[in-house]
Amino acid sequence: MSGGLPYGSLVWGLPFVGLLLTLAIAPLTVPGLWNRHYGKIVAFWGLVVVVPDIAAEGVAASFTRLFDMGLNTYVPFVLLLGALFIITGGLRIRGAPHGSPGVNTALLALSTAASSLIGTPGASLLMLRPIIRANRHRTRTAHVYVFFIFLVCNVGGALTPLGNPPLFLGYLRGVPFFWPAQHLWLPTLTLTVALLAMFFAIDHYLYGRREPAVLPEIEKLGIDGSVNLLLLLGAAATMMLRTYYPVPGSITVFGVAWSFDDALSDVLFVALALLSLKLTRPATRQENAFVWTPIVEVSILFAAIFVTLVPIDAIMAAGTAGPAAPLLAQVFVGNAPNNTLFYLLPGALSSVLDNAPAYLVFFGLAGDNAALLTGKLALTLAAISAGASYFGAMTYIGNAPNLMVKSVVESYGVKMPNFFAYVGWSAVCLLPLLLLTSWLFFR
């Protein structure tokens, strides 16, 4: 330790880097070991932070920092994701129109819009199966799901905290609910329209190349579990409560302040999830192939991510008084942030891990002050938010729903691109548009 700071060296960031490399490499190189023991593997990196922290600072100080992160960031993050996962798992859209290029483009546009309303995990789960059914008569459809990942799992979630985990973390740190929509609607709309146009051109070309006759429709259009639509509105209302009807005050739990806003939101998310489980017919969840594995895995992985982020968060918050001063010098020109780097660097990090940690790191690097970042440095926060939201589509491991979509699609017998082939798709179709977005909006 040095200078009186809890984390006086960038060495404390190495467990985070090790965890990132593990998340990127282990599922590809040792998939069997990873699938059986991923919880133990990521727990190792958490212990690499916790054990030396206890040795250096003592049990009390270490516990307080970890408990603060858990109570005020991790728990509400997981409860929001869990509530959306459970509620959308009880919603089933029956039937589907036939997947012509026009229909597929319209379905992708609708699904992209849904991402900011019910979250990228929720929209992915809700809209994927109807699109698979719409294209069941076609022989070449992998490109449909590649663009689904681009748009629905990533770009579409950039407008509200409901849509994307990084924006929810910003919301927890004081960014107003509608701030992303007000500042990111134009770059998000521009990127979405460009991707939809590119998709239509590719799908139109492939659709005209000896596709078999369309199969007859086997199921009428409709919605099962419609009560969950009301519960989704309840989740949105819960998110907005703290913006428009804040509850003053807090309580102290083990030396950590827990605001009444957070406590109320946590309780309401749990209540909404329980109501969904109670009011939805079990058959509806079975027809949706609902299983708990994805949300359990995400909860375990993010527990390790947040633990390894504790020292990085503190280092970034220390600013020029801490060990990150040389890094600060690179992303700031004089006292002004280089907004292009605040877009590209979170984006690069989001390409190889879930994008929430990338957002947190650069939110802290930019000052960790919501009032400053939504005011004087609004363009910087917009750049961070866009980079963290868009670039997660560059690889399968860039955002949690990406791999979930790949797995579900392959369970229906569709051959998806392997890891490197997918990167090829994103490098050719997505990366040029992301760089153009940087030039247009974040200079």
Sine and cosine of phi, psi and omega as CSV:
sin_phi,cos_phi,sin_psi,cos_psi,sin_omega,cos_omega
0.00,0.00,0.50,-0.87,0.00,-1.00
-0.53,-0.85,0.47,-0.88,0.12,-0.99
0.90,0.43,0.31,0.95,0.02,-1.00
0.97,0.23,0.01,1.00,0.01,-1.00
-1.00,0.09,0.50,-0.86,0.01,-1.00
-0.90,0.43,-0.49,0.87,0.02,-1.00
-0.73,-0.68,0.98,-0.21,-0.17,-0.99
-0.99,-0.13,0.17,0.99,-0.04,-1.00
-0.55,-0.84,0.52,-0.86,0.06,-1.00
-0.93,0.37,-0.19,0.98,0.07,-1.00
-0.84,0.55,-0.50,0.87,0.01,-1.00
-0.90,0.44,-0.26,0.97,0.05,-1.00
-0.99,0.11,-0.17,0.98,-0.06,-1.00
-0.90,0.44,-0.62,0.78,0.07,-1.00
-0.86,0.52,-0.61,0.79,0.05,-1.00
-0.89,0.46,-0.71,0.71,0.03,-1.00
-0.89,0.46,-0.68,0.73,0.03,-1.00
-0.88,0.48,-0.64,0.77,0.03,-1.00
-0.91,0.42,-0.67,0.75,0.02,-1.00
-0.87,0.49,-0.72,0.69,0.01,-1.00
-0.89,0.46,-0.62,0.79,0.04,-1.00
-0.89,0.45,-0.71,0.71,0.01,-1.00
-0.89,0.45,-0.53,0.85,-0.03,-1.00
-0.98,0.17,-0.61,0.79,-0.20,-0.98
-0.99,-0.17,-0.69,0.72,-0.14,-0.99
-0.85,0.53,-0.71,0.70,0.00,-1.00
-0.88,0.47,-0.38,0.92,-0.01,-1.00
-1.00,0.00,-0.60,0.80,-0.12,-0.99
-1.00,-0.06,-0.57,0.82,0.01,-1.00
-0.74,-0.68,0.89,0.45,-0.11,-0.99
-0.87,0.50,-0.60,0.80,0.01,-1.00
-0.90,0.44,-0.76,0.65,0.03,-1.00
-0.88,0.47,-0.68,0.73,-0.02,-1.00
-0.89,0.46,-0.73,0.68,-0.05,-1.00
-0.89,0.45,-0.54,0.84,-0.02,-1.00
-0.99,0.10,-0.52,0.85,-0.20,-0.98
-0.75,-0.67,0.41,0.91,-0.07,-1.00
-0.88,0.48,-0.53,0.85,0.02,-1.00
-0.89,0.46,-0.69,0.73,0.01,-1.00
-0.93,0.36,-0.60,0.80,-0.04,-1.00
-0.91,0.41,-0.73,0.69,-0.02,-1.00
-0.96,0.28,-0.47,0.89,0.06,-1.00
-0.90,0.44,-0.53,0.85,0.05,-1.00
-0.83,0.56,-0.71,0.70,-0.02,-1.00
-0.93,0.38,-0.53,0.85,0.10,-0.99
-0.90,0.44,-0.67,0.74,0.01,-1.00
-0.92,0.39,-0.51,0.86,0.04,-1.00
-0.88,0.47,-0.45,0.89,0.10,-1.00
-1.00,0.08,-0.75,0.67,-0.17,-0.99
-0.92,0.39,-0.70,0.71,-0.10,-1.00
-0.89,0.45,-0.79,0.62,0.04,-1.00
-0.92,0.39,-0.47,0.88,0.04,-1.00
-0.91,0.41,-0.68,0.74,0.05,-1.00
-0.90,0.44,-0.66,0.75,-0.01,-1.00
-0.90,0.44,-0.59,0.81,-0.07,-1.00
-1.00,0.05,-0.62,0.79,-0.14,-0.99
-0.94,-0.35,-0.27,0.96,-0.05,-1.00
0.99,-0.13,0.35,-0.93,-0.07,-1.00
-0.89,0.45,-0.70,0.72,-0.11,-0.99
-0.89,0.46,-0.76,0.65,-0.04,-1.00
-0.91,0.41,-0.66,0.75,0.00,-1.00
-0.90,0.43,-0.70,0.71,0.00,-1.00
-0.88,0.48,-0.67,0.74,-0.03,-1.00
-0.88,0.48,-0.70,0.72,0.00,-1.00
-0.90,0.44,-0.71,0.70,0.00,-1.00
-0.91,0.41,-0.64,0.76,-0.03,-1.00
-0.93,0.36,-0.59,0.81,0.05,-1.00
-0.89,0.47,-0.74,0.67,0.04,-1.00
-0.88,0.48,-0.68,0.73,-0.03,-1.00
-0.91,0.42,-0.75,0.66,-0.10,-1.00
-0.94,0.33,-0.65,0.76,-0.15,-0.99
-0.98,-0.19,-0.18,0.98,0.01,-1.00
-0.79,-0.61,-0.82,0.58,-0.11,-0.99
-0.93,0.36,-0.75,0.66,-0.06,-1.00
-0.88,0.48,-0.78,0.63,0.03,-1.00
-0.89,0.45,-0.55,0.84,0.05,-1.00
-0.88,0.48,-0.75,0.66,-0.04,-1.00
-0.94,0.33,-0.60,0.80,0.01,-1.00
-0.91,0.41,-0.63,0.78,0.07,-1.00
-0.90,0.45,-0.78,0.63,0.01,-1.00
-0.86,0.51,-0.69,0.73,-0.02,-1.00
-0.89,0.45,-0.68,0.73,0.01,-1.00
-0.89,0.45,-0.71,0.70,0.02,-1.00
-0.90,0.43,-0.63,0.78,0.00,-1.00
-0.89,0.45,-0.70,0.71,-0.03,-1.00
-0.94,0.34,-0.69,0.72,-0.04,-1.00
-0.91,0.42,-0.74,0.67,-0.01,-1.00
-0.94,0.34,-0.43,0.90,0.08,-1.00
-0.92,0.39,-0.30,0.95,0.06,-1.00
-0.99,-0.12,0.02,1.00,0.05,-1.00
-0.97,-0.25,0.80,-0.60,0.03,-1.00
-0.76,-0.65,0.84,-0.54,0.09,-1.00
-1.00,0.02,0.90,-0.45,-0.01,-1.00
-1.00,0.05,0.56,-0.83,0.05,-1.00
0.95,0.33,0.04,-1.00,0.04,-1.00
-0.15,-0.99,0.57,-0.82,0.14,-0.99
-0.94,0.35,0.20,-0.98,-0.03,-1.00
-0.97,0.23,0.63,-0.77,-0.19,-0.98
-0.99,0.15,0.92,0.40,0.17,-0.99
-0.97,0.26,0.21,-0.98,0.03,-1.00
-0.83,0.56,-0.67,0.74,0.01,-1.00
-0.91,0.42,-0.69,0.72,0.01,-1.00
-0.91,0.42,-0.70,0.72,0.01,-1.00
-0.88,0.47,-0.66,0.75,0.02,-1.00
-0.90,0.43,-0.66,0.76,0.03,-1.00
-0.91,0.42,-0.66,0.75,0.02,-1.00
-0.90,0.43,-0.65,0.76,0.05,-1.00
-0.90,0.43,-0.65,0.76,0.03,-1.00
-0.89,0.45,-0.70,0.71,0.02,-1.00
-0.89,0.45,-0.68,0.73,-0.01,-1.00
-0.91,0.41,-0.61,0.80,0.03,-1.00
-0.90,0.44,-0.69,0.73,0.05,-1.00
-0.89,0.46,-0.60,0.80,-0.01,-1.00
-0.91,0.41,-0.44,0.90,-0.07,-1.00
-0.87,0.49,-0.62,0.79,-0.01,-1.00
-0.99,0.17,-0.22,0.98,0.00,-1.00
-1.00,-0.07,-0.63,0.77,-0.06,-1.00
-0.83,-0.55,0.13,0.99,0.07,-1.00
1.00,-0.06,0.52,-0.86,0.02,-1.00
-0.89,0.46,-0.64,0.77,0.07,-1.00
-0.91,0.42,-0.67,0.74,-0.02,-1.00
-0.91,0.41,-0.73,0.68,-0.01,-1.00
-0.91,0.42,-0.60,0.80,0.03,-1.00
-0.88,0.47,-0.72,0.69,-0.01,-1.00
-0.93,0.37,-0.63,0.78,-0.08,-1.00
-0.95,0.31,-0.66,0.75,-0.17,-0.99
-0.99,-0.13,-0.26,0.97,-0.10,-0.99
-0.91,0.41,-0.73,0.68,-0.09,-1.00
-0.91,0.41,-0.64,0.77,0.11,-0.99
-0.86,0.51,-0.60,0.80,0.02,-1.00
-0.94,0.35,-0.62,0.79,0.06,-1.00
-0.88,0.47,-0.69,0.72,0.01,-1.00
-0.91,0.42,-0.60,0.80,0.00,-1.00
-0.90,0.44,-0.46,0.89,-0.07,-1.00
-0.94,-0.34,0.30,0.96,-0.08,-1.00
-0.92,0.38,-0.33,0.94,-0.02,-1.00
-1.00,0.05,-0.08,1.00,-0.09,-1.00
-0.99,-0.17,0.50,-0.87,-0.07,-1.00
-1.00,-0.03,-0.45,0.89,-0.03,-1.00
-0.83,-0.56,0.97,-0.23,-0.08,-1.00
-0.72,-0.69,0.05,1.00,-0.06,-1.00
-0.85,0.53,-0.58,0.81,0.00,-1.00
-0.88,0.47,-0.50,0.87,0.03,-1.00
-0.87,0.50,-0.68,0.74,-0.09,-1.00
-0.99,0.12,-0.41,0.91,0.15,-0.99
-0.89,0.45,-0.73,0.68,0.03,-1.00
-0.94,0.33,-0.48,0.88,0.12,-0.99
-0.86,0.51,-0.68,0.73,0.04,-1.00
-0.90,0.43,-0.72,0.70,0.03,-1.00
-0.80,0.60,-0.79,0.61,-0.21,-0.98
-1.00,0.03,-0.79,0.61,-0.17,-0.99
-0.99,0.14,-0.65,0.76,-0.04,-1.00
-0.98,0.17,-0.24,0.97,-0.14,-0.99
-0.68,-0.73,-0.96,0.27,-0.15,-0.99
-0.85,0.52,-0.66,0.75,-0.08,-1.00
-0.91,0.42,-0.31,0.95,-0.04,-1.00
-1.00,0.01,0.21,0.98,-0.18,-0.98
-1.00,0.07,0.03,1.00,-0.17,-0.98
-0.96,-0.28,-0.34,0.94,0.02,-1.00
-0.61,-0.80,0.38,-0.93,0.09,-1.00
-0.88,0.48,-0.43,0.90,0.08,-1.00
-0.91,0.41,-0.48,0.88,-0.13,-0.99
-0.98,0.20,-0.54,0.84,-0.22,-0.97
-0.57,-0.82,0.73,-0.68,0.02,-1.00
-0.81,0.59,-0.66,0.75,0.01,-1.00
-0.86,0.51,-0.67,0.74,-0.02,-1.00
-0.93,0.38,-0.52,0.85,0.06,-1.00
-0.91,0.40,-0.63,0.78,0.05,-1.00
-0.90,0.43,-0.63,0.78,0.09,-1.00
-0.90,0.44,-0.64,0.77,0.05,-1.00
-0.87,0.50,-0.68,0.74,0.03,-1.00
-0.90,0.45,-0.41,0.91,-0.01,-1.00
-0.99,-0.12,0.17,0.99,0.15,-0.99
0.93,-0.36,0.01,1.00,0.05,-1.00
-0.96,0.26,0.81,-0.59,-0.03,-1.00
-0.84,0.54,0.46,-0.89,-0.11,-0.99
-0.84,0.54,-0.72,0.69,-0.10,-1.00
-1.00,-0.04,0.08,1.00,-0.02,-1.00
-0.87,0.50,-0.72,0.69,0.01,-1.00
-0.87,0.50,-0.65,0.76,-0.01,-1.00
-0.89,0.45,-0.64,0.77,-0.02,-1.00
-0.92,0.38,-0.53,0.85,-0.12,-0.99
-0.96,-0.28,-0.24,0.97,-0.06,-1.00
-0.88,-0.47,0.04,1.00,-0.09,-1.00
-0.89,0.45,-0.63,0.78,-0.06,-1.00
-0.95,0.31,-0.76,0.65,0.06,-1.00
-0.89,0.46,-0.59,0.81,0.01,-1.00
-0.92,0.38,-0.68,0.73,0.04,-1.00
-0.90,0.44,-0.68,0.73,0.00,-1.00
-0.87,0.49,-0.74,0.67,-0.02,-1.00
-0.91,0.41,-0.64,0.77,-0.01,-1.00
-0.90,0.43,-0.73,0.68,-0.01,-1.00
-0.89,0.46,-0.66,0.75,0.01,-1.00
-0.89,0.45,-0.68,0.73,0.01,-1.00
-0.93,0.37,-0.64,0.77,0.03,-1.00
-0.90,0.43,-0.64,0.77,0.03,-1.00
-0.91,0.43,-0.68,0.73,0.03,-1.00
-0.89,0.45,-0.68,0.73,0.01,-1.00
-0.88,0.48,-0.71,0.70,-0.03,-1.00
-0.85,0.52,-0.67,0.75,0.00,-1.00
-0.89,0.45,-0.70,0.72,0.00,-1.00
-0.92,0.39,-0.71,0.71,-0.05,-1.00
-0.93,0.38,-0.61,0.79,0.02,-1.00
-0.90,0.44,-0.65,0.76,0.02,-1.00
-0.90,0.44,-0.72,0.69,-0.05,-1.00
-0.96,0.29,-0.52,0.85,-0.04,-1.00
-0.91,0.41,-0.50,0.87,-0.04,-1.00
-0.99,0.10,0.07,1.00,-0.08,-1.00
-0.96,-0.27,0.98,0.18,0.14,-0.99
0.83,0.56,0.75,0.66,0.15,-0.99
-0.97,0.24,0.58,-0.81,0.00,-1.00
-0.93,0.36,0.20,-0.98,0.02,-1.00
-0.88,0.48,0.50,-0.86,-0.03,-1.00
-0.94,0.34,0.71,-0.70,0.05,-1.00
-0.96,0.26,0.48,-0.88,0.05,-1.00
-0.92,0.40,0.50,-0.87,0.03,-1.00
-0.92,0.39,0.72,-0.70,-0.05,-1.00
-0.94,-0.34,-0.06,1.00,-0.06,-1.00
-0.49,-0.87,0.74,-0.67,0.00,-1.00
-0.95,0.30,0.51,-0.86,0.05,-1.00
-0.91,0.41,0.61,-0.79,0.02,-1.00
0.10,-0.99,0.03,-1.00,0.00,-1.00
-0.78,-0.63,0.79,-0.61,0.16,-0.99
-0.98,-0.18,0.52,-0.85,0.01,-1.00
0.95,0.32,0.61,0.80,-0.10,-0.99
-0.90,0.44,-0.34,0.94,0.06,-1.00
-0.85,0.52,-0.44,0.90,0.00,-1.00
-0.94,0.35,-0.33,0.94,0.12,-0.99
-0.89,0.45,-0.65,0.76,0.05,-1.00
-0.92,0.40,-0.60,0.80,0.01,-1.00
-0.93,0.37,-0.55,0.83,0.09,-1.00
-0.90,0.44,-0.65,0.76,0.09,-1.00
-0.88,0.47,-0.59,0.81,0.06,-1.00
-0.90,0.43,-0.61,0.79,0.04,-1.00
-0.91,0.41,-0.66,0.75,0.04,-1.00
-0.90,0.44,-0.66,0.75,0.02,-1.00
-0.90,0.44,-0.61,0.79,0.04,-1.00
-0.88,0.47,-0.66,0.75,0.02,-1.00
-0.88,0.47,-0.62,0.79,-0.10,-1.00
-0.99,0.11,-0.22,0.98,-0.03,-1.00
-0.82,0.58,-0.75,0.67,-0.11,-0.99
-0.93,0.36,-0.36,0.93,0.04,-1.00
-0.98,0.18,-0.68,0.73,-0.13,-0.99
-0.97,-0.24,-0.40,0.92,0.01,-1.00
-0.70,-0.71,0.91,0.42,-0.03,-1.00
-0.90,0.43,0.59,-0.80,0.04,-1.00
-0.98,-0.21,0.92,-0.38,-0.06,-1.00
-0.94,0.33,0.43,-0.90,0.11,-0.99
0.99,-0.17,0.17,-0.99,0.01,-1.00
-0.37,-0.93,0.22,-0.98,0.14,-0.99
-0.86,-0.51,0.32,-0.95,0.00,-1.00
-0.95,-0.30,0.81,-0.59,0.01,-1.00
-0.85,-0.53,0.92,-0.40,-0.03,-1.00
0.78,0.62,0.67,0.74,0.06,-1.00
0.99,0.15,0.09,1.00,-0.02,-1.00
-0.90,-0.45,0.75,-0.67,0.02,-1.00
-0.95,0.30,0.74,-0.67,0.05,-1.00
-0.82,-0.57,0.95,-0.32,-0.10,-0.99
-0.93,0.36,0.46,-0.89,0.06,-1.00
-0.90,0.44,-0.52,0.86,0.09,-1.00
-0.84,0.54,-0.77,0.64,-0.01,-1.00
-0.90,0.43,-0.69,0.72,-0.02,-1.00
-0.87,0.49,-0.71,0.70,0.00,-1.00
-0.90,0.44,-0.71,0.71,0.01,-1.00
-0.87,0.49,-0.69,0.72,-0.01,-1.00
-0.87,0.50,-0.71,0.70,-0.01,-1.00
-0.90,0.45,-0.67,0.74,-0.03,-1.00
-0.92,0.39,-0.62,0.78,0.04,-1.00
-0.90,0.44,-0.66,0.75,0.05,-1.00
-0.90,0.44,-0.69,0.73,-0.01,-1.00
-0.89,0.46,-0.67,0.74,0.01,-1.00
-0.90,0.44,-0.65,0.76,0.02,-1.00
-0.90,0.43,-0.68,0.73,0.00,-1.00
-0.91,0.42,-0.63,0.78,0.04,-1.00
-0.89,0.46,-0.64,0.76,0.03,-1.00
-0.88,0.47,-0.70,0.71,0.02,-1.00
-0.89,0.45,-0.58,0.81,-0.05,-1.00
-0.97,0.23,-0.63,0.77,-0.18,-0.98
-1.00,-0.07,-0.24,0.97,-0.02,-1.00
-1.00,-0.01,0.72,-0.69,0.05,-1.00
-0.89,0.45,0.71,-0.70,0.03,-1.00
-0.81,0.58,-0.55,0.84,-0.02,-1.00
-0.89,0.46,-0.55,0.84,0.01,-1.00
-0.91,0.42,-0.69,0.72,0.04,-1.00
-0.92,0.39,-0.59,0.81,0.03,-1.00
-0.90,0.43,-0.67,0.75,0.02,-1.00
-0.92,0.40,-0.44,0.90,0.09,-1.00
-0.99,0.13,0.00,1.00,-0.08,-1.00
0.82,0.57,0.67,0.74,-0.04,-1.00
-0.95,0.32,0.80,-0.60,0.11,-0.99
-0.69,-0.73,0.36,-0.93,-0.06,-1.00
-1.00,0.07,-0.20,0.98,-0.14,-0.99
-0.81,0.59,-0.73,0.68,-0.06,-1.00
-0.87,0.50,-0.70,0.72,-0.06,-1.00
-0.96,0.29,-0.52,0.85,0.08,-1.00
-0.91,0.42,-0.71,0.70,-0.01,-1.00
-0.89,0.45,-0.71,0.71,0.01,-1.00
-0.88,0.48,-0.66,0.75,-0.01,-1.00
-0.90,0.45,-0.66,0.75,-0.01,-1.00
-0.93,0.36,-0.72,0.69,-0.03,-1.00
-0.89,0.45,-0.66,0.75,-0.03,-1.00
-0.96,0.29,-0.43,0.90,0.11,-0.99
-0.87,0.50,-0.72,0.69,0.03,-1.00
-0.92,0.40,-0.65,0.76,0.00,-1.00
-0.86,0.50,-0.73,0.69,-0.05,-1.00
-0.93,0.37,-0.57,0.82,0.04,-1.00
-0.90,0.43,-0.72,0.70,-0.02,-1.00
-0.95,0.33,-0.30,0.95,0.04,-1.00
-0.99,0.14,-0.27,0.96,-0.05,-1.00
-0.82,0.57,-0.79,0.61,0.02,-1.00
-0.92,0.40,-0.60,0.80,0.01,-1.00
-0.90,0.43,-0.65,0.76,0.03,-1.00
-0.86,0.51,-0.70,0.72,0.00,-1.00
-0.92,0.39,-0.64,0.77,0.02,-1.00
-0.89,0.45,-0.70,0.72,0.00,-1.00
-0.92,0.39,-0.62,0.79,0.00,-1.00
-0.91,0.42,-0.47,0.89,0.02,-1.00
-0.94,0.33,-0.31,0.95,0.08,-1.00
0.87,0.49,-0.68,-0.73,-0.06,-1.00
-0.95,0.30,-0.14,0.99,0.06,-1.00
-1.00,0.04,-0.09,1.00,-0.06,-1.00
-0.92,-0.39,-0.09,-1.00,-0.07,-1.00
-0.94,0.33,-0.15,0.99,0.02,-1.00
-1.00,0.07,0.10,0.99,-0.05,-1.00
-0.81,0.59,-0.69,0.73,0.03,-1.00
-0.88,0.48,-0.59,0.81,0.04,-1.00
-0.92,0.39,-0.65,0.76,0.05,-1.00
-0.85,0.53,-0.61,0.79,-0.01,-1.00
-0.90,0.44,-0.47,0.88,-0.03,-1.00
-0.99,0.17,-0.56,0.83,-0.08,-1.00
-0.99,-0.12,-0.03,1.00,0.09,-1.00
-0.89,-0.45,0.68,-0.73,0.12,-0.99
-0.96,-0.27,0.96,-0.26,-0.20,-0.98
0.92,0.38,-0.82,-0.57,0.08,-1.00
-0.98,-0.20,0.05,1.00,-0.06,-1.00
-0.98,-0.19,0.68,-0.73,0.02,-1.00
-0.94,0.33,0.59,-0.81,0.13,-0.99
-1.00,0.10,0.99,-0.17,-0.15,-0.99
-0.91,0.41,-0.49,0.87,0.06,-1.00
-0.88,0.47,-0.69,0.72,0.04,-1.00
-0.93,0.36,-0.56,0.83,0.03,-1.00
-0.95,0.32,-0.19,0.98,0.15,-0.99
-1.00,-0.08,-0.73,0.68,-0.13,-0.99
-0.97,0.24,-0.63,0.78,-0.06,-1.00
-0.94,0.34,-0.72,0.69,0.14,-0.99
-0.87,0.49,-0.56,0.83,0.04,-1.00
-0.90,0.43,-0.70,0.71,0.01,-1.00
-0.88,0.48,-0.66,0.75,0.02,-1.00
-0.93,0.37,-0.60,0.80,0.00,-1.00
-0.93,0.37,-0.33,0.94,0.00,-1.00
-0.94,0.35,-0.37,0.93,-0.11,-0.99
-0.85,-0.52,0.17,0.98,0.10,-0.99
-0.35,-0.94,0.17,-0.99,0.11,-0.99
-0.84,0.54,0.65,-0.76,-0.24,-0.97
-0.97,0.23,-0.24,0.97,0.00,-1.00
-0.87,0.50,-0.72,0.69,0.04,-1.00
-0.88,0.48,-0.61,0.79,0.02,-1.00
-0.87,0.49,-0.68,0.73,0.03,-1.00
-0.88,0.48,-0.73,0.69,-0.03,-1.00
-0.87,0.49,-0.69,0.73,-0.04,-1.00
-0.87,0.48,-0.73,0.69,-0.08,-1.00
-0.99,0.13,-0.39,0.92,0.18,-0.98
-0.88,0.47,-0.69,0.72,0.05,-1.00
-0.92,0.38,-0.64,0.77,-0.01,-1.00
-0.89,0.46,-0.55,0.83,-0.02,-1.00
-0.99,0.15,-0.05,1.00,0.07,-1.00
0.72,-0.69,-0.32,0.95,0.03,-1.00
0.82,0.58,0.62,0.79,-0.03,-1.00
-0.71,-0.70,0.96,-0.28,-0.10,-0.99
-0.89,0.47,-0.62,0.79,-0.01,-1.00
-0.89,0.46,-0.68,0.74,0.02,-1.00
-0.93,0.38,-0.70,0.72,-0.11,-0.99
-0.96,0.28,-0.44,0.90,0.06,-1.00
-1.00,-0.02,-0.08,1.00,0.01,-1.00
-0.93,-0.37,-0.99,-0.13,-0.08,-1.00
-0.87,0.49,-0.60,0.80,-0.06,-1.00
-0.96,-0.27,0.59,0.81,-0.06,-1.00
-0.87,0.49,-0.63,0.78,0.00,-1.00
-0.92,0.40,-0.55,0.84,0.04,-1.00
-0.91,0.41,-0.72,0.70,0.02,-1.00
-0.91,0.42,-0.61,0.80,0.06,-1.00
-0.88,0.48,-0.65,0.76,0.02,-1.00
-0.90,0.44,-0.70,0.71,0.03,-1.00
-0.88,0.48,-0.73,0.69,-0.05,-1.00
-0.89,0.45,-0.69,0.73,-0.01,-1.00
-0.92,0.38,-0.72,0.70,0.01,-1.00
-0.86,0.51,-0.71,0.70,-0.01,-1.00
-0.92,0.38,-0.52,0.85,-0.05,-1.00
-0.99,0.13,-0.64,0.77,-0.13,-0.99
-0.99,0.14,-0.70,0.72,-0.19,-0.98
-0.96,0.27,-0.21,0.98,0.06,-1.00
-0.86,0.50,-0.29,0.96,0.01,-1.00
-0.99,0.16,-0.09,1.00,-0.10,-0.99
-0.94,0.33,-0.46,0.89,0.03,-1.00
-0.66,-0.75,0.26,-0.96,0.06,-1.00
-0.89,0.46,-0.47,0.88,-0.09,-1.00
-0.99,-0.11,0.15,0.99,-0.03,-1.00
-0.97,0.26,-0.36,0.93,-0.02,-1.00
-0.42,-0.91,0.61,-0.79,-0.11,-0.99
-0.81,0.59,-0.69,0.73,-0.03,-1.00
-0.91,0.41,-0.35,0.94,-0.06,-1.00
-0.85,0.52,-0.81,0.59,-0.01,-1.00
-0.92,0.38,-0.53,0.85,0.04,-1.00
-0.89,0.46,-0.69,0.73,0.03,-1.00
-0.89,0.46,-0.72,0.70,0.02,-1.00
-0.83,0.55,-0.71,0.70,-0.03,-1.00
-0.90,0.43,-0.70,0.71,-0.02,-1.00
-0.91,0.41,-0.70,0.71,-0.01,-1.00
-0.88,0.48,-0.69,0.72,0.00,-1.00
-0.92,0.39,-0.45,0.89,0.05,-1.00
-0.92,0.39,-0.32,0.95,0.06,-1.00
-1.00,-0.05,0.12,0.99,0.07,-1.00
1.00,0.02,0.16,0.99,0.03,-1.00
-1.00,0.03,0.76,-0.65,0.01,-1.00
-0.99,0.10,0.92,-0.38,0.02,-1.00
-1.00,-0.01,0.41,-0.91,0.07,-1.00
-0.87,0.50,0.58,-0.81,0.10,-1.00
-0.94,0.34,-0.01,-1.00,-0.12,-0.99
-0.83,0.56,-0.76,0.65,-0.09,-1.00
-0.97,0.26,-0.55,0.84,0.07,-1.00
-0.91,0.41,-0.62,0.79,0.05,-1.00
-0.90,0.45,-0.68,0.73,0.06,-1.00
-0.86,0.52,-0.59,0.81,0.08,-1.00
-0.88,0.48,-0.71,0.71,0.06,-1.00
-0.86,0.52,-0.74,0.68,-0.06,-1.00
-0.93,0.36,-0.58,0.82,0.01,-1.00
-0.92,0.40,-0.60,0.80,-0.04,-1.00
-0.99,0.12,-0.69,0.72,-0.15,-0.99
-1.00,-0.06,-0.56,0.83,-0.15,-0.99
-0.98,-0.22,-0.72,0.70,-0.13,-0.99
-0.85,0.53,-0.70,0.71,0.03,-1.00
-0.85,0.52,-0.60,0.80,0.02,-1.00
-0.94,0.34,-0.59,0.81,0.05,-1.00
-0.91,0.42,-0.65,0.76,0.03,-1.00
-0.93,0.36,-0.61,0.80,0.08,-1.00
-0.90,0.44,-0.64,0.77,0.05,-1.00
-0.87,0.50,-0.65,0.76,0.05,-1.00
-0.86,0.50,-0.72,0.69,-0.04,-1.00
-0.91,0.41,-0.60,0.80,-0.06,-1.00
-0.97,0.23,-0.60,0.80,-0.25,-0.97
-0.85,-0.53,-0.34,0.94,-0.18,-0.98
-0.79,-0.62,0.68,0.73,0.06,-1.00
-1.00,-0.08,0.00,0.00,0.00,0.00
